[in-house]
Amino acid sequence: MKSKVVLWSAVADVLCIVIFVAIGRKNHDEGEVASGIFHVAAPFLIAAVAGWSASQAWKKPIELRTGAIVWLTTIVLGMVLRHFVFDDGTATAFIIVATVFLCAFLNGWRAIARKRLSSH
């Protein structure tokens, strides 16, 4: 059971990031080509892996603390990587939208999972 929760938690985090990027690209008429989505998502996916490592998410993947660490690491390190490594923009509006969206999604699915698992 635990290994399934860890696997699905990792999948959920990746999906949250990819959905965020896909919606953003669609809203800015940048297309939905997989390579474009991957290019924009890459710094945030790398940062999410760092967040998983920092929080040791595999131990308690749906805990509030885990979600907070994964989210903050994904935003902060993701923006740093996006700016300095991927040479992409980090406009204030983008940072705000990314912060709010990823907070809601990365922590939201965890809250739903905790509620569902605690009722069983």
Backbone as CSV, one residue per row, in Angstrom:
resi,resn,N_x,N_y,N_z,CA_x,CA_y,CA_z,C_x,C_y,C_z
1,MET,0.830,-1.202,0.000,0.000,0.000,0.000,0.864,1.251,0.000
2,LYS,1.899,1.293,0.858,2.737,2.487,0.969,3.440,2.792,-0.350
3,SER,3.961,1.758,-1.027,4.666,2.008,-2.291,3.716,2.569,-3.342
4,LYS,2.455,2.160,-3.316,1.472,2.722,-4.249,1.215,4.186,-3.940
5,VAL,1.138,4.535,-2.666,0.903,5.929,-2.269,2.092,6.785,-2.715
6,VAL,3.299,6.285,-2.553,4.498,7.025,-2.957,4.497,7.224,-4.474
7,LEU,4.239,6.160,-5.213,4.213,6.242,-6.673,3.158,7.238,-7.140
8,TRP,1.935,7.107,-6.645,0.862,8.004,-7.074,1.099,9.437,-6.614
9,SER,1.787,9.615,-5.521,2.132,10.959,-5.057,3.106,11.624,-6.022
10,ALA,4.089,10.881,-6.453,5.051,11.419,-7.424,4.352,11.751,-8.738
11,VAL,3.490,10.852,-9.182,2.730,11.088,-10.415,1.848,12.330,-10.271
12,ALA,1.191,12.468,-9.137,0.315,13.627,-8.908,1.106,14.927,-8.946
13,ASP,2.288,14.951,-8.340,3.106,16.166,-8.358,3.539,16.518,-9.777
14,VAL,3.967,15.530,-10.532,4.361,15.769,-11.926,3.167,16.296,-12.723
15,LEU,2.008,15.678,-12.542,0.817,16.124,-13.268,0.433,17.555,-12.908
16,CYS,0.545,17.919,-11.641,0.239,19.292,-11.225,1.108,20.288,-11.980
17,ILE,2.386,19.985,-12.085,3.320,20.879,-12.766,3.024,20.918,-14.261
18,VAL,2.804,19.781,-14.864,2.530,19.726,-16.304,1.208,20.415,-16.629
19,ILE,0.199,20.234,-15.799,-1.089,20.908,-16.012,-0.909,22.418,-15.910
20,PHE,-0.175,22.876,-14.915,0.104,24.298,-14.766,0.743,24.848,-16.040
21,VAL,1.760,24.182,-16.539,2.471,24.643,-17.734,1.555,24.586,-18.959
22,ALA,0.816,23.505,-19.123,-0.061,23.369,-20.288,-1.130,24.463,-20.312
23,ILE,-1.720,24.757,-19.163,-2.723,25.825,-19.098,-2.079,27.166,-19.446
24,GLY,-0.911,27.425,-18.892,-0.217,28.675,-19.177,0.122,28.826,-20.642
25,ARG,0.621,27.775,-21.243,0.973,27.837,-22.673,-0.264,28.034,-23.528
26,LYS,-1.360,27.387,-23.163,-2.602,27.554,-23.928,-3.136,28.980,-23.785
27,ASN,-3.107,29.521,-22.571,-3.598,30.881,-22.341,-2.760,31.934,-23.052
28,HIS,-1.507,31.629,-23.313,-0.626,32.576,-23.993,-0.418,32.204,-25.462
29,ASP,-1.278,31.327,-25.965,-1.231,30.901,-27.373,0.158,30.425,-27.796
30,GLU,0.797,29.678,-26.915,2.130,29.152,-27.212,2.083,27.701,-27.677
31,GLY,0.896,27.165,-27.809,0.758,25.802,-28.307,0.849,24.763,-27.216
32,GLU,0.486,23.561,-27.609,0.452,22.451,-26.664,1.410,21.341,-27.075
33,VAL,2.441,21.699,-27.823,3.428,20.725,-28.263,4.182,20.196,-27.047
34,ALA,4.347,18.883,-27.002,4.973,18.238,-25.847,6.356,18.808,-25.554
35,SER,7.145,19.074,-26.578,8.498,19.591,-26.342,8.459,20.974,-25.697
36,GLY,7.510,21.799,-26.090,7.364,23.128,-25.488,6.924,23.034,-24.041
37,ILE,5.994,22.141,-23.782,5.531,21.931,-22.407,6.686,21.418,-21.553
38,PHE,7.448,20.474,-22.085,8.565,19.921,-21.317,9.615,20.992,-21.028
39,HIS,9.906,21.838,-22.012,10.918,22.878,-21.819,10.522,23.824,-20.683
40,VAL,9.260,24.214,-20.636,8.809,25.126,-19.584,8.705,24.392,-18.240
41,ALA,8.276,23.142,-18.270,8.092,22.373,-17.034,9.412,21.904,-16.422
42,ALA,10.449,21.736,-17.228,11.705,21.120,-16.771,12.283,21.744,-15.505
43,PRO,12.428,23.066,-15.402,13.024,23.591,-14.166,12.174,23.300,-12.931
44,PHE,10.858,23.272,-13.111,9.966,23.001,-11.983,9.955,21.515,-11.629
45,LEU,10.092,20.660,-12.625,10.182,19.222,-12.356,11.484,18.891,-11.639
46,ILE,12.576,19.508,-12.072,13.863,19.316,-11.395,13.765,19.797,-9.951
47,ALA,13.159,20.958,-9.769,13.003,21.518,-8.426,12.099,20.635,-7.566
48,ALA,11.069,20.056,-8.163,10.188,19.165,-7.401,10.945,17.937,-6.916
49,VAL,11.841,17.414,-7.734,12.680,16.282,-7.304,13.531,16.707,-6.107
50,ALA,14.084,17.910,-6.171,14.858,18.426,-5.032,13.960,18.573,-3.803
51,GLY,12.728,19.015,-4.001,11.772,19.136,-2.898,11.434,17.781,-2.297
52,TRP,11.295,16.787,-3.150,11.055,15.427,-2.655,12.231,14.953,-1.816
53,SER,13.427,15.251,-2.290,14.623,14.847,-1.558,14.725,15.596,-0.233
54,ALA,14.531,16.909,-0.265,14.638,17.725,0.949,13.623,17.316,2.008
55,SER,12.424,16.951,1.574,11.363,16.585,2.518,11.327,15.094,2.825
56,GLN,12.140,14.323,2.104,12.077,12.857,2.172,10.630,12.404,1.972
57,ALA,10.049,12.902,0.900,8.628,12.707,0.614,8.215,11.241,0.547
58,TRP,9.128,10.373,0.210,8.794,8.953,0.115,8.392,8.375,1.470
59,LYS,8.773,9.040,2.563,8.406,8.557,3.901,6.960,8.907,4.253
60,LYS,6.550,10.135,3.949,5.189,10.600,4.250,4.731,11.513,3.115
61,PRO,4.427,10.924,1.954,4.180,11.732,0.757,2.945,12.630,0.800
62,ILE,1.967,12.314,1.637,0.751,13.130,1.626,0.640,14.062,2.833
63,GLU,1.666,14.113,3.650,1.636,14.983,4.829,1.703,16.453,4.430
64,LEU,1.098,17.309,5.256,1.093,18.751,5.029,2.519,19.291,4.924
65,ARG,3.385,18.868,5.831,4.782,19.333,5.831,5.471,18.978,4.518
66,THR,5.257,17.768,4.047,5.847,17.328,2.783,5.371,18.211,1.642
67,GLY,4.075,18.436,1.574,3.518,19.279,0.515,4.077,20.682,0.544
68,ALA,4.216,21.237,1.744,4.746,22.603,1.877,6.191,22.673,1.386
69,ILE,6.997,21.692,1.752,8.402,21.695,1.332,8.515,21.488,-0.177
70,VAL,7.758,20.543,-0.705,7.792,20.295,-2.154,7.351,21.548,-2.901
71,TRP,6.272,22.171,-2.454,5.756,23.376,-3.109,6.773,24.516,-3.073
72,LEU,7.293,24.829,-1.882,8.226,25.949,-1.767,9.504,25.705,-2.565
73,THR,10.003,24.486,-2.522,11.209,24.157,-3.283,10.935,24.245,-4.773
74,THR,9.784,23.746,-5.195,9.415,23.789,-6.610,9.346,25.228,-7.106
75,ILE,8.761,26.106,-6.318,8.648,27.512,-6.728,10.007,28.211,-6.700
76,VAL,10.672,28.181,-5.569,11.907,28.951,-5.416,13.011,28.426,-6.338
77,LEU,13.316,27.151,-6.218,14.382,26.583,-7.047,13.962,26.561,-8.520
78,GLY,12.692,26.292,-8.778,12.200,26.287,-10.159,12.393,27.629,-10.839
79,MET,12.094,28.715,-10.126,12.284,30.056,-10.699,13.763,30.376,-10.887
80,VAL,14.595,29.971,-9.940,16.037,30.188,-10.071,16.573,29.430,-11.287
81,LEU,16.202,28.167,-11.403,16.636,27.373,-12.555,16.097,27.963,-13.856
82,ARG,14.839,28.339,-13.862,14.209,28.915,-15.059,14.989,30.149,-15.514
83,HIS,15.357,31.007,-14.577,16.040,32.257,-14.922,17.502,32.041,-15.304
84,PHE,18.250,31.342,-14.459,19.698,31.266,-14.641,20.177,30.102,-15.508
85,VAL,19.456,28.992,-15.506,19.898,27.819,-16.271,19.159,27.729,-17.610
86,PHE,17.840,27.933,-17.582,17.037,27.796,-18.793,16.882,29.120,-19.537
87,ASP,17.361,30.211,-18.940,17.359,31.542,-19.549,15.951,31.956,-20.010
88,ASP,14.975,31.707,-19.147,13.592,32.096,-19.424,13.156,33.165,-18.435
89,GLY,12.047,33.785,-18.731,11.557,34.889,-17.918,10.976,34.474,-16.575
90,THR,11.075,35.420,-15.656,10.490,35.229,-14.320,9.776,36.519,-13.913
91,ALA,8.868,36.945,-14.755,8.100,38.158,-14.468,7.332,37.991,-13.162
92,THR,7.113,39.094,-12.490,6.420,39.072,-11.201,5.063,38.388,-11.308
93,ALA,4.302,38.718,-12.339,2.980,38.102,-12.515,3.095,36.584,-12.654
94,PHE,4.094,36.121,-13.386,4.310,34.681,-13.550,4.637,34.030,-12.215
95,ILE,5.497,34.668,-11.435,5.863,34.126,-10.115,4.627,34.028,-9.219
96,ILE,3.791,35.053,-9.234,2.573,35.050,-8.401,1.626,33.943,-8.834
97,VAL,1.363,33.859,-10.124,0.440,32.832,-10.631,0.986,31.438,-10.344
98,ALA,2.266,31.224,-10.598,2.869,29.913,-10.347,2.804,29.558,-8.872
99,THR,3.084,30.511,-8.012,3.059,30.274,-6.569,1.677,29.867,-6.099
100,VAL,0.661,30.606,-6.527,-0.713,30.321,-6.094,-1.205,29.003,-6.680
101,PHE,-1.010,28.817,-7.988,-1.491,27.598,-8.639,-0.834,26.365,-8.036
102,LEU,0.492,26.380,-7.954,1.181,25.195,-7.452,0.918,24.959,-5.968
103,CYS,0.721,26.019,-5.204,0.338,25.842,-3.795,-0.995,25.103,-3.720
104,ALA,-1.970,25.596,-4.480,-3.303,24.988,-4.461,-3.271,23.535,-4.937
105,PHE,-2.542,23.275,-6.011,-2.570,21.937,-6.579,-1.668,20.955,-5.837
106,LEU,-0.427,21.347,-5.539,0.489,20.421,-4.859,0.033,20.110,-3.432
107,ASN,-0.601,21.075,-2.793,-1.106,20.832,-1.437,-2.556,20.360,-1.451
108,GLY,-3.307,20.779,-2.453,-4.719,20.404,-2.552,-4.936,18.912,-2.726
109,TRP,-4.190,18.309,-3.642,-4.390,16.873,-3.834,-3.972,16.112,-2.579
110,ARG,-2.969,16.625,-1.862,-2.545,15.964,-0.620,-3.650,16.041,0.442
111,ALA,-4.304,17.176,0.541,-5.398,17.329,1.512,-6.539,16.365,1.188
112,ILE,-6.856,16.249,-0.082,-7.912,15.310,-0.506,-7.494,13.872,-0.195
113,ALA,-6.253,13.530,-0.495,-5.755,12.169,-0.237,-5.772,11.853,1.250
114,ARG,-5.334,12.810,2.073,-5.348,12.570,3.532,-6.762,12.324,4.021
115,LYS,-7.693,13.096,3.528,-9.097,12.946,3.940,-9.648,11.590,3.504
116,ARG,-9.377,11.216,2.287,-9.863,9.934,1.766,-9.228,8.750,2.502
117,LEU,-7.923,8.824,2.741,-7.242,7.717,3.418,-7.611,7.625,4.893
118,SER,-7.911,8.748,5.519,-8.284,8.716,6.938,-9.704,8.186,7.137
119,SER,-10.527,8.221,6.099,-11.894,7.726,6.216,-11.987,6.223,5.976
120,HIS,-10.883,5.601,5.603,-10.896,4.134,5.364,-10.479,3.384,6.578
